[in-house]
Amino acid sequence: MTAKESLKKKILAGRRISPAEADALFSWDLLELGGAADMRRRLIHPVNTVGFILDRIINFTNVCEAACDFCAFHAGAALKPYELSMPEILSKIEELQALGGTQVMLQGGLHPRHTLATYTGMVREIKKRFPAVCLHSFSPSELAHISAKSAVPLDRVIADLQSAGLDSVPGAADMLVDRIRAKVSRKKIRTDEWVEVMRALHRHGMKSSATMTYGMGETQKERIAHLEVVRRVQDETGIFRAFIPWSFSPKRTKMESMAPATGIDYLKIVAVSRIFLDNIRYIQAGWLTEGLKLAQIALAMGANDMGGVLTEEKVVKATGAGTKAGMAEFIDLIKNAGKIPVLRDSDYKILDRRPGGRLK
């Protein structure tokens, strides 16, 4: 039996693969790799359902002192600074709720003047007005920034936000390799600090997700190192509901001269992620950055979730790379991929097995 045959047998048996074996997978034929990843998905998620959620991303400010090289959205990149008022934020949530939406993602940045009181006040006001809406908001870097700005321990920041009504925190990870972080996001937290935020969230019983932003000059082994961090933290905490890989778009950023990642890169990362991250149930197809057609192909290569429909998102759109989609497009896309569309909530519990009548 060849090494490749042995690895394929290991994958189909549902056994854990090593970083070296993950590295070998990137050399496989795309269709063969995708087939192995889909078989692995069936072991974890045997029903051919693909979930999505009605949500809204509210980028409440673009004032951010991190000024990451890969970001086209922060004030000072190509955009003027802005901050939404509380009535503006509440109005956007009201629109979402009227359409049956269930989740709000508040996304800001490392604001130089906002303190813990700013964030708890925002969360408390939203929950007072919309108690049923799930606030899946902020980021590990924001939580660490709040802690530093307010001179308050991280656990106290999380406890106060949770008490105010914060439900969960997206695990915006960028690339969990300090060589890359030192080059493109020097003012953000390091890998070990990101891990500590995850541990702190877990201590408070909160859930998160894990992402990977690739195509920023990292090597293949560094991509696998990122996955290693995610798998290790999940082994330790079980905190991640899902994993979401997406490609960095260099347009309108300080890294504009860099060649963008390809669709083949994306599909291989989805497939390898599904196989390597044996402890994460949901792998999300990144339609917003990769486009609907590529996301549809990803559903045959290990992905089993489409993320959010009502995405009012500005960070990706600032690069010119954003894609628009509604519920009808999601349903058609999922059905045409031979899958069953289901409407879910933030905990990935199915709300509607026959969605389609709630949005036009």
PyMOL commands that set and color helices and strands:
alter all, ss='L'
color gray80, all
select helices_A, chain A and resi 3-12+19-25+30-44+86-98+116-129+140-150+154-164+178-184+191-203+220-237+263-276+287-290+292-298+317-319+327-336
alter helices_A, ss='H'
color red, helices_A
select strands_A, chain A and resi 49-53+55-59+103-107+134-135+168-169+207-214+240-247+282-283+305-308+340-344+350-352
alter strands_A, ss='S'
color yellow, strands_A
deselect
rebuild
show_as cartoon
